[in-house]
Amino acid sequence: MKKSEIQKFQKLVLDWYLREGRHDLPWRKTTNPYRILVSEVMLQQTQVERVIPKYRAFLKRFPNIVSLAEAPLTDVLALWSGLGYNRRALYLKRTGEAILARYKGVFPKDVETLETLPGIGPYTARAVATFSQGDSYIFIETNIRRVFIHTFFKDKKNVSDSELIPYIEATLPKHGSLREWYWALMDYGSHLKKTTINPNKRSAHYVKQSTFRGSVRELRGEFVRICTQKAISKRKLLVSYVGSDMVRAEKALDGLVRDGILDVDIRGYVKIAK
């Protein structure tokens, strides 16, 4: 890429961010890696507006990694209710337990160690390191992907992330805040989703999200919500809340047990796993 092309792109993104960016998001006012991790996990496949109140409530109840690690899983899932994808809450708690057990509650700083923790992949590890320490890592998420496809791959379909990496690396500012640069990319990408035909549909990694209403995913969330309130017999859980759709109900329950979120005891009662 030419230097002039890089500068033009950087100016476009940063100017837009200065005018229109979401500067008051609570997780952008901290460099605490635990708080940033909570926000990153919550923001996976969930809209910002839904995350903000949950983020604040979660940190009020679990202000640090130790309090999260030592809390009952029931409490964590109860607070998570409404965000969906409860496996994320389980992984977050297991990460807290791992940090407490392996590192005496001190949050790891290096990406390699972060990636060994439950549910933390390459993107989350690099995002946490960048937003907490200002490290210069290359990473991609859905909004960043949208910006680069829209700008540099206007007429191309089936764009892979490996094709985007050189552009992300080339346009990374040599000076200034990397935190703000990535925030700017994310906010500009969110803007593009609302104002253009979604460029991510031309990504090789694009998967259309399935309908929530009537899905196994909806039923999983309902089962977890019920079980955070009380233990309930498996028969009552399946029949009373599902009626005749037993195949879907069994699939949802089996998945939750397999994921380690729910447990069925010897009496046939379903409860939150320990």
C-alpha positions in Angstrom: 0.0 0.0 0.0 1.1 3.5 -0.7 1.8 5.8 2.2 -0.7 8.3 0.9 -3.4 5.6 0.7 -2.7 4.5 4.3 -2.8 8.1 5.6 -6.1 8.8 3.7 -7.7 5.7 5.3 -6.4 6.5 8.8 -7.8 10.0 8.5 -11.1 8.8 7.3 -11.5 6.4 10.3 -10.2 8.7 13.0 -12.1 11.7 11.8 -15.3 9.7 11.8 -14.5 8.4 15.3 -13.8 11.9 16.7 -17.2 13.1 15.4 -19.4 10.0 15.9 -17.5 7.5 18.1 -18.9 5.8 21.2 -16.5 7.5 23.6 -18.5 6.8 26.8 -18.6 3.0 26.7 -17.7 2.0 30.3 -15.1 -0.6 29.2 -13.2 2.1 27.4 -12.6 3.9 30.6 -10.4 1.2 32.1 -7.2 -0.6 31.5 -8.1 -3.4 34.0 -7.6 -6.7 32.1 -10.4 -8.4 34.0 -12.9 -5.7 33.3 -11.9 -5.7 29.6 -12.2 -9.5 29.4 -15.7 -9.3 30.8 -16.7 -6.8 28.2 -15.1 -8.7 25.4 -16.9 -11.9 26.3 -20.2 -10.2 26.8 -19.9 -8.4 23.4 -19.5 -11.6 21.5 -22.7 -11.8 19.4 -24.6 -9.4 21.6 -25.5 -5.7 20.9 -23.7 -3.0 22.8 -26.9 -1.6 24.2 -27.8 -4.9 25.8 -24.3 -5.4 27.2 -23.9 -2.0 29.1 -26.4 -2.6 32.0 -25.3 -6.3 32.3 -21.6 -5.3 32.3 -22.2 -2.8 35.2 -24.3 -5.2 37.2 -21.8 -8.1 36.7 -18.8 -6.0 37.9 -20.8 -4.7 40.9 -21.4 -8.3 41.9 -18.0 -9.7 40.8 -15.6 -6.7 41.0 -12.4 -8.8 40.5 -11.2 -12.2 39.2 -11.1 -13.7 42.7 -14.8 -12.8 43.5 -15.8 -14.4 40.2 -13.8 -17.5 40.7 -15.2 -18.1 44.2 -18.8 -17.4 43.3 -21.3 -20.2 42.7 -22.0 -20.8 39.1 -25.7 -20.3 39.8 -25.0 -16.7 40.7 -23.0 -16.1 37.6 -25.6 -17.6 35.3 -28.4 -15.7 37.1 -26.7 -12.4 36.4 -25.9 -13.4 32.8 -29.6 -14.2 32.1 -30.8 -12.2 29.1 -27.4 -12.1 27.3 -27.7 -15.5 25.8 -25.0 -18.0 24.9 -24.6 -19.1 28.6 -21.5 -21.1 27.7 -19.7 -17.7 27.6 -20.5 -17.2 31.3 -19.3 -20.7 32.2 -16.0 -20.1 30.4 -15.6 -16.7 32.1 -16.0 -18.3 35.5 -13.7 -21.2 34.6 -11.1 -18.6 33.5 -11.4 -16.9 36.9 -10.9 -20.3 38.6 -7.8 -21.1 36.5 -6.2 -17.7 37.1 -6.8 -18.1 40.9 -5.4 -21.6 40.9 -2.5 -21.2 38.5 -1.5 -17.5 39.1 -2.8 -16.7 42.6 -5.4 -14.4 41.1 -2.9 -12.3 39.2 -4.2 -11.7 35.6 -1.7 -13.0 33.0 -0.3 -10.4 30.6 1.1 -12.3 27.7 -1.1 -13.5 24.8 0.3 -17.1 24.8 -0.8 -17.6 28.4 -4.2 -15.9 27.9 -4.9 -18.4 25.1 -4.5 -21.3 27.4 -7.5 -20.1 29.5 -11.0 -21.5 29.0 -12.8 -20.0 26.1 -10.2 -17.4 25.2 -9.1 -17.6 21.6 -6.7 -15.6 19.5 -9.0 -12.5 19.1 -10.0 -12.2 22.8 -6.4 -12.7 24.0 -5.0 -10.0 21.7 -7.9 -7.6 22.4 -7.4 -7.9 26.1 -3.7 -7.4 25.8 -4.1 -4.4 23.5 -6.9 -2.6 25.4 -5.3 -3.2 28.8 -1.6 -2.7 28.0 -1.6 -0.9 24.6 0.3 -3.8 23.0 0.7 -3.8 19.2 -1.3 -6.8 18.2 -3.1 -7.6 14.9 -6.6 -8.9 15.4 -9.9 -9.1 13.6 -13.5 -9.1 14.8 -16.7 -8.6 12.9 -16.7 -4.8 12.7 -13.0 -4.6 11.8 -13.6 -7.2 9.1 -16.5 -5.1 7.7 -14.3 -1.9 7.5 -11.5 -3.5 5.5 -13.7 -5.5 3.2 -15.8 -2.3 2.5 -12.7 -0.2 1.9 -10.2 -2.4 0.1 -12.2 -5.3 -1.4 -15.2 -3.5 -2.9 -15.7 -5.9 -5.8 -14.4 -9.2 -4.3 -16.4 -12.1 -2.8 -15.2 -14.8 -0.5 -12.6 -12.6 1.2 -10.6 -14.5 3.8 -9.2 -13.0 7.0 -5.7 -14.0 5.8 -6.2 -11.5 2.9 -7.2 -8.8 5.4 -4.2 -9.2 7.8 -1.7 -7.4 5.6 -4.0 -4.4 5.3 -4.7 -4.3 9.0 -1.0 -4.5 9.7 -0.1 -1.8 7.1 -2.6 0.7 8.4 -1.8 0.2 12.1 -0.7 3.7 13.3 2.9 4.1 14.2 2.1 6.8 16.7 -0.9 7.5 19.0 -3.1 5.2 20.9 -3.7 1.7 19.5 -6.6 1.4 21.8 -8.3 4.3 20.2 -7.4 3.1 16.7 -9.1 -0.2 17.3 -12.1 1.5 18.9 -12.4 3.7 15.9 -12.3 0.8 13.5 -15.0 -1.0 15.5 -17.3 2.0 15.7 -16.8 2.8 12.0 -17.6 -0.8 11.2 -20.8 -0.7 13.3 -21.8 2.4 11.4 -21.2 0.7 8.0 -23.5 -2.1 9.0 -26.3 0.4 9.4 -25.6 2.4 6.3 -24.4 -0.1 3.6 -25.3 -3.6 2.4 -23.3 -5.6 5.0 -19.8 -6.1 3.5 -19.3 -9.1 5.8 -21.6 -11.1 3.5 -18.7 -11.1 1.1 -16.4 -12.6 3.8 -15.3 -16.3 3.5 -16.1 -16.6 7.2 -19.7 -15.2 7.0 -22.3 -17.3 8.7 -25.9 -16.1 8.8 -27.2 -16.2 12.4 -30.2 -18.6 12.8 -33.5 -17.4 14.0 -33.7 -17.3 17.8 -37.4 -17.6 18.4 -38.3 -21.3 18.6 -34.7 -22.4 18.4 -32.8 -24.9 20.6 -30.7 -21.8 21.7 -33.8 -20.1 23.0 -34.8 -23.3 24.9 -31.3 -23.6 26.4 -31.5 -20.1 27.8 -34.9 -20.8 29.3 -33.7 -24.0 30.9 -30.8 -22.2 32.5 -33.0 -19.4 33.7 -35.4 -21.9 35.4 -32.6 -23.9 37.0 -30.9 -20.8 38.5 -34.1 -20.4 40.6 -34.6 -24.0 41.7 -33.8 -27.6 41.0 -36.5 -29.2 39.0 -37.2 -32.8 37.9 -36.1 -33.6 34.4 -39.6 -34.8 33.5 -41.3 -31.6 34.7 -38.7 -29.4 33.0 -39.1 -31.1 29.6 -42.9 -31.6 29.7 -44.2 -28.6 31.5 -42.1 -26.0 29.6 -42.0 -27.7 26.2 -45.1 -29.7 25.6 -44.9 -32.1 22.7 -41.6 -30.9 21.2 -39.6 -33.4 23.2 -36.8 -33.9 20.6 -35.9 -30.2 20.7 -36.1 -30.2 24.5 -33.9 -33.3 24.9 -31.3 -31.8 22.5 -31.2 -28.5 24.5 -30.9 -30.3 27.9 -28.3 -32.8 26.6 -26.2 -30.0 25.2 -26.3 -28.0 28.5 -25.3 -31.1 30.5 -22.5 -31.9 28.0 -21.2 -28.3 28.3 -21.1 -28.5 32.1 -23.7 -25.9 32.7 -26.5 -28.2 34.0 -26.3 -31.5 35.9 -28.9 -34.2 36.4 -28.6 -35.9 39.8 -29.4 -39.5 40.7 -33.0 -38.5 41.6 -33.6 -37.2 38.1 -33.4 -33.5 39.2 -31.9 -30.9 37.0 -29.7 -28.2 38.6 -26.9 -25.8 37.8 -23.6 -27.7 37.7 -20.9 -27.0 40.4 
